[in-house]
Each structure stands twice: as structure tokens, then as C-alpha cells.
Amino acid sequence: MIADNEETLVAHLDALRSTIIHCLVAVAILFVPAFLAAPYCIDFLTSGLELHYFHPMEVFVLQMKMAFVLSLVVAFPYVARQVWLFVLPALYERERKFVRSIVLFSSALFIGGVAFCLLVCFPMVVRFGMGFATEGIVATIGISQVVSMALWLSIAFGLMFQFPLVTFGLVKSGIVEYATVCNKRPYVLVGVLVLAAVLTPPDVVSQLVLATPTYLLFELGLLFARRYKGR
């Protein structure tokens, strides 16, 4: 019995290692074209702002970070497929169909979260921060701070926007009962607020802008889970 458990653990660890390797290879392949596109993306994020850099290699390092995020976004459909195949093993044909269908929604939610961050949240946070400038207080902002914040927020939004799929997947797979999730709404709300506080800069605006759509997406996942349970 112990030997069987050890073999199962080894098989899971091997599957996890294979999943991680496949994801890293996909991101690495896309890194070179993403690095070539990185300067244009940095120009887009910093348009309308007068920024400074304080180290000769600072902009190069920023382009490397931007290239990594771009390659992650482009490779996300493949990465999502690998992750969901590992999290929800295809024991039956219906699970295989579920994984194939969920990859599309997972990718759409991730890209939607990144777009929502860059088009709505990031400009709002920048305007909020710049609003404290006065005649006697002038902002001298480094390009590294602005771009790094945009990249970190983009990843945070993309991942937090996976909430409805996580909720639906847990209920569908039978790991958690629908009624149990409904009864834990206050704890989920607190958890979302805590995650938003951890993943965003220390200001209320960005935290609420991330937490509000995340909780609404959680409720959307519950709605789909309720319909699935009804069927």
C-alpha cells in the first residue's frame, strides 16, 4: 500500500515537472520576438509622461521584463492547457471535453484582465498618484517604477480574473459543494481584498479596482456552477 502511494506521488511529481518544462519552453520560444516588440509596448505605457532612468542598463532590464510578460501573455493559451490538464486529470471523456473548452475561456479571461488593467486601472492609478503634485512639489518619476508597476499589475489582473473558472472547476469536479461555496462568501470577499492588497501598490484605488471585478467574476462563476448543478 505504501509502495503504491509512493508510486502515485512520483507520478504526480513527474507530471508536474513535465508541465513546468513545457510551459517554460513555450515562453522561451516567444521571448525573442517579444523582446523586439518590448520597446513599442514601453512607449505605449509611458506615453504622455516625462520619465527618467538612473542606470545605464535600466531600460534594457525593463525591456527584458516586458519581453517576459509579453511572451507569457502570448503563450498563455498553451500554458493554461498544460496547467488545467495537470489540475484536472482527464479521468473520463467529459473531463477531457471540459479541459479543452475551459482553455479558451481561461485565455480570454487572462487577456481580458491584462487589457482591463492597462486601459482602465493603470491610467487611473497614474493619474491618482500624479494628482498630488503642486507648484512646490514636482514629481520626478523613474521609468522603472512606472513600467514595473504596469507589468506587475497586468499579471495580477490576468491571474485574478481566473476566479470564475476556479470556482466553476471546483464545483464541477465535486471537490467543493456549491452550497459550501455560497455560504463562504464573506470569507471569499475578505480573501479577495487581502490578495488585492498584496498584489497591488499600497493605495486604495488600485486595490479596489482589482478586488471589485474579481469578486464579481467569482459571483459569475457561482452562477455558472448553479446552472450546471441544475442540469
FENFENRA-V836967 format. One record per residue. RES is the residue in one letter. SS is DSSP state (2 for helix, 1 for strand, 0 for the rest). BURIAL is + if it has 9 or more other ideal C-beta (glycine too) atoms within 8 Angstrom, else -. Layout:
res->RES ss->SS burial->BURIAL
res->RES ss->SS burial->BURIAL
//
This chain:
res->M ss->0 burial->-
res->I ss->2 burial->-
res->A ss->2 burial->-
res->D ss->2 burial->-
res->N ss->2 burial->-
res->E ss->2 burial->-
res->E ss->2 burial->-
res->T ss->2 burial->-
res->L ss->2 burial->-
res->V ss->2 burial->-
res->A ss->2 burial->-
res->H ss->2 burial->-
res->L ss->2 burial->-
res->D ss->2 burial->-
res->A ss->2 burial->+
res->L ss->2 burial->+
res->R ss->2 burial->-
res->S ss->2 burial->-
res->T ss->2 burial->+
res->I ss->2 burial->-
res->I ss->2 burial->-
res->H ss->2 burial->+
res->C ss->2 burial->+
res->L ss->2 burial->-
res->V ss->2 burial->-
res->A ss->2 burial->+
res->V ss->2 burial->+
res->A ss->2 burial->-
res->I ss->2 burial->-
res->L ss->2 burial->+
res->F ss->2 burial->+
res->V ss->2 burial->-
res->P ss->2 burial->-
res->A ss->2 burial->+
res->F ss->2 burial->+
res->L ss->2 burial->-
res->A ss->2 burial->+
res->A ss->2 burial->+
res->P ss->2 burial->-
res->Y ss->2 burial->-
res->C ss->2 burial->+
res->I ss->2 burial->+
res->D ss->2 burial->-
res->F ss->2 burial->-
res->L ss->2 burial->+
res->T ss->0 burial->+
res->S ss->0 burial->-
res->G ss->0 burial->-
res->L ss->0 burial->-
res->E ss->0 burial->-
res->L ss->0 burial->+
res->H ss->1 burial->-
res->Y ss->0 burial->+
res->F ss->0 burial->-
res->H ss->0 burial->-
res->P ss->0 burial->-
res->M ss->0 burial->-
res->E ss->2 burial->+
res->V ss->2 burial->+
res->F ss->2 burial->-
res->V ss->2 burial->+
res->L ss->2 burial->+
res->Q ss->2 burial->+
res->M ss->2 burial->+
res->K ss->2 burial->+
res->M ss->2 burial->+
res->A ss->2 burial->+
res->F ss->2 burial->+
res->V ss->2 burial->+
res->L ss->2 burial->+
res->S ss->2 burial->+
res->L ss->2 burial->+
res->V ss->2 burial->+
res->V ss->2 burial->-
res->A ss->2 burial->+
res->F ss->2 burial->+
res->P ss->2 burial->+
res->Y ss->2 burial->+
res->V ss->2 burial->+
res->A ss->2 burial->+
res->R ss->2 burial->+
res->Q ss->2 burial->+
res->V ss->2 burial->+
res->W ss->2 burial->+
res->L ss->2 burial->+
res->F ss->2 burial->+
res->V ss->2 burial->-
res->L ss->0 burial->+
res->P ss->0 burial->-
res->A ss->0 burial->-
res->L ss->0 burial->-
res->Y ss->0 burial->-
res->E ss->2 burial->-
res->R ss->2 burial->-
res->E ss->2 burial->+
res->R ss->2 burial->+
res->K ss->2 burial->-
res->F ss->2 burial->+
res->V ss->2 burial->+
res->R ss->2 burial->-
res->S ss->2 burial->-
res->I ss->2 burial->+
res->V ss->2 burial->+
res->L ss->2 burial->-
res->F ss->2 burial->+
res->S ss->2 burial->+
res->S ss->2 burial->+
res->A ss->2 burial->-
res->L ss->2 burial->+
res->F ss->2 burial->+
res->I ss->2 burial->+
res->G ss->2 burial->+
res->G ss->2 burial->+
res->V ss->2 burial->+
res->A ss->2 burial->-
res->F ss->2 burial->+
res->C ss->2 burial->+
res->L ss->2 burial->+
res->L ss->2 burial->-
res->V ss->2 burial->+
res->C ss->2 burial->+
res->F ss->2 burial->+
res->P ss->2 burial->-
res->M ss->2 burial->+
res->V ss->2 burial->+
res->V ss->2 burial->+
res->R ss->2 burial->-
res->F ss->2 burial->+
res->G ss->2 burial->+
res->M ss->2 burial->-
res->G ss->0 burial->-
res->F ss->0 burial->-
res->A ss->0 burial->-
res->T ss->0 burial->-
res->E ss->0 burial->-
res->G ss->0 burial->-
res->I ss->0 burial->-
res->V ss->0 burial->-
res->A ss->0 burial->-
res->T ss->0 burial->-
res->I ss->0 burial->+
res->G ss->1 burial->+
res->I ss->2 burial->+
res->S ss->2 burial->+
res->Q ss->2 burial->-
res->V ss->2 burial->+
res->V ss->2 burial->+
res->S ss->2 burial->+
res->M ss->2 burial->+
res->A ss->2 burial->+
res->L ss->2 burial->+
res->W ss->2 burial->+
res->L ss->2 burial->+
res->S ss->2 burial->+
res->I ss->2 burial->+
res->A ss->2 burial->+
res->F ss->2 burial->+
res->G ss->2 burial->+
res->L ss->2 burial->+
res->M ss->2 burial->+
res->F ss->0 burial->+
res->Q ss->0 burial->+
res->F ss->2 burial->+
res->P ss->2 burial->+
res->L ss->2 burial->+
res->V ss->2 burial->+
res->T ss->2 burial->+
res->F ss->2 burial->+
res->G ss->2 burial->+
res->L ss->2 burial->+
res->V ss->2 burial->+
res->K ss->2 burial->+
res->S ss->2 burial->-
res->G ss->0 burial->-
res->I ss->0 burial->-
res->V ss->0 burial->-
res->E ss->0 burial->-
res->Y ss->2 burial->+
res->A ss->2 burial->-
res->T ss->2 burial->-
res->V ss->2 burial->+
res->C ss->2 burial->-
res->N ss->2 burial->-
res->K ss->0 burial->-
res->R ss->2 burial->-
res->P ss->2 burial->-
res->Y ss->2 burial->-
res->V ss->2 burial->+
res->L ss->2 burial->+
res->V ss->2 burial->-
res->G ss->2 burial->-
res->V ss->2 burial->+
res->L ss->2 burial->+
res->V ss->2 burial->-
res->L ss->2 burial->+
res->A ss->2 burial->+
res->A ss->2 burial->+
res->V ss->2 burial->-
res->L ss->2 burial->+
res->T ss->0 burial->+
res->P ss->0 burial->-
res->P ss->0 burial->-
res->D ss->0 burial->+
res->V ss->2 burial->-
res->V ss->2 burial->+
res->S ss->2 burial->+
res->Q ss->2 burial->+
res->L ss->2 burial->+
res->V ss->2 burial->+
res->L ss->2 burial->+
res->A ss->2 burial->+
res->T ss->2 burial->-
res->P ss->2 burial->+
res->T ss->2 burial->+
res->Y ss->2 burial->+
res->L ss->2 burial->-
res->L ss->2 burial->+
res->F ss->2 burial->+
res->E ss->2 burial->-
res->L ss->2 burial->+
res->G ss->2 burial->+
res->L ss->2 burial->+
res->L ss->2 burial->-
res->F ss->2 burial->+
res->A ss->2 burial->+
res->R ss->2 burial->+
res->R ss->2 burial->-
res->Y ss->2 burial->+
res->K ss->2 burial->-
res->G ss->2 burial->-
res->R ss->0 burial->-
//
